[in-house]
Amino acid sequence: MQHVDPFRILVICTGNRARSQMAHGWLAQIGGDRVVVSSAGTEPKGVHPIAIAVMEEVGIDISSHTSNHIDEYLEDEFDLVLTVCDSARESCPVLPGATRTMHRAFEDPDYADLSREQMVEVFRRICDEIGSYSRELLREVLR
């Protein structure tokens, strides 16, 4: 039986707080042992508690995720580097070990001027959007 290395994905957003963390969780869950997923931020700020909560609602545990700086991955090789916010795409350093880069911006769910209940609803919507996109993306790249 032929051994196939897992497809390596790095997901980047500015804070590595919500969108990239949710994408990291979805891609790892859907891809299983066919993928190795990491996530990072250009200005990491810690994993958002509401991101952890809404991912838990869909059966994905990201509570042990850490918020990492992109610099930790500059020497690593990835089959795909995915930016999930426009700011990260603009400020992300070039990753020489990236075979392919893609960008898909998602709305930032972390609004300071919303109530907690309103924020939870926005996080849920973005979580669902990222989940749908993750399924489509993995169908494409793991053919």
Legacy VTK file of the C-alpha trace (Angstrom):
# vtk DataFile Version 3.0
C-alpha trace
ASCII
DATASET POLYDATA
POINTS 143 float
0.000 0.000 0.000
1.368 3.381 -0.992
1.945 5.940 1.764
0.677 9.423 0.977
1.861 12.360 3.085
-0.901 14.491 4.549
-1.778 17.753 2.783
-0.279 20.598 4.850
-2.399 23.733 5.312
-1.627 27.005 7.077
-4.577 29.356 7.716
-3.783 33.007 8.429
-5.737 36.006 9.675
-4.654 39.091 11.559
-5.354 38.089 15.163
-5.418 34.274 14.835
-8.364 34.758 17.158
-11.559 33.741 15.341
-11.705 33.174 11.560
-8.397 31.337 11.164
-9.084 29.323 14.322
-12.515 28.256 13.065
-11.073 27.371 9.640
-8.281 25.431 11.359
-10.876 23.444 13.301
-13.141 22.777 10.320
-10.310 21.775 7.967
-8.776 19.432 10.538
-12.160 17.852 11.344
-13.244 17.376 7.738
-9.809 16.406 6.411
-9.003 13.976 9.207
-5.682 12.189 8.756
-5.438 13.420 5.157
-4.467 16.913 6.358
-2.211 18.632 8.864
-3.539 22.080 9.683
-1.889 24.996 11.452
-3.068 28.565 11.915
-1.314 31.818 12.631
-1.777 35.554 12.810
0.173 38.594 11.772
-0.752 40.084 15.192
-1.931 37.118 17.327
-4.334 38.008 20.113
-5.432 34.703 21.664
-8.282 32.384 20.689
-11.672 34.090 21.087
-13.894 32.389 23.685
-16.958 32.763 21.447
-15.093 31.025 18.597
-14.418 28.120 20.962
-18.106 28.060 22.015
-19.635 28.121 18.512
-17.216 25.486 17.249
-18.188 23.319 20.213
-21.831 23.707 19.130
-20.944 22.051 15.798
-18.970 19.303 17.532
-15.442 20.624 16.947
-13.154 21.251 19.919
-10.670 24.098 19.393
-10.255 24.833 23.117
-6.641 23.620 23.071
-5.668 25.781 20.074
-3.045 28.449 20.606
-2.752 31.810 18.875
0.560 31.748 17.008
2.577 34.347 15.127
3.179 33.819 11.417
6.934 34.129 12.027
6.852 30.663 13.635
6.072 29.169 10.217
8.394 31.093 7.881
10.729 28.113 7.409
8.000 25.451 7.110
6.603 23.890 3.946
2.890 23.955 3.188
0.840 22.617 0.301
-1.591 25.491 0.846
-1.465 28.809 2.668
-4.945 30.294 3.042
-5.559 33.865 4.185
-9.056 34.459 5.556
-8.996 38.238 6.000
-7.939 41.056 3.694
-5.614 42.634 6.247
-3.628 39.409 6.649
-3.354 38.993 2.894
-1.886 42.484 2.612
0.527 42.207 5.551
1.485 38.530 5.372
5.141 37.886 4.663
6.045 35.733 1.698
6.219 32.100 2.757
8.838 30.499 0.508
7.726 27.003 1.544
4.173 27.489 0.252
3.300 25.440 -2.831
0.032 27.344 -3.308
-1.591 30.393 -1.753
-5.286 31.239 -1.721
-7.402 34.003 -0.276
-11.012 33.907 0.895
-12.056 36.811 3.100
-14.660 36.228 5.792
-16.347 38.962 7.810
-14.689 39.620 11.164
-17.163 38.387 13.804
-15.383 40.197 16.657
-17.351 43.472 16.848
-16.748 45.501 19.981
-20.057 47.382 19.662
-22.354 44.338 19.701
-23.939 42.679 22.704
-22.676 39.199 23.562
-25.880 37.667 22.146
-25.461 39.567 18.864
-21.784 38.557 18.677
-22.684 34.904 19.201
-25.100 35.092 16.260
-22.442 36.682 14.013
-19.873 34.077 15.096
-22.360 31.277 14.326
-23.002 32.646 10.831
-19.282 33.035 10.084
-18.634 29.572 11.531
-21.208 28.100 9.134
-19.760 30.022 6.176
-16.245 28.814 6.996
-17.526 25.242 7.424
-19.161 25.278 3.976
-16.073 26.807 2.380
-13.809 24.272 4.123
-15.811 21.365 2.679
-15.597 22.827 -0.844
-11.898 23.626 -0.499
-10.966 20.150 0.685
-13.024 18.559 -2.092
-10.952 20.578 -4.554
-7.468 20.128 -3.084
-7.741 16.492 -1.980
-8.982 15.079 -5.295
LINES 1 144
143 0 1 2 3 4 5 6 7 8 9 10 11 12 13 14 15 16 17 18 19 20 21 22 23 24 25 26 27 28 29 30 31 32 33 34 35 36 37 38 39 40 41 42 43 44 45 46 47 48 49 50 51 52 53 54 55 56 57 58 59 60 61 62 63 64 65 66 67 68 69 70 71 72 73 74 75 76 77 78 79 80 81 82 83 84 85 86 87 88 89 90 91 92 93 94 95 96 97 98 99 100 101 102 103 104 105 106 107 108 109 110 111 112 113 114 115 116 117 118 119 120 121 122 123 124 125 126 127 128 129 130 131 132 133 134 135 136 137 138 139 140 141 142
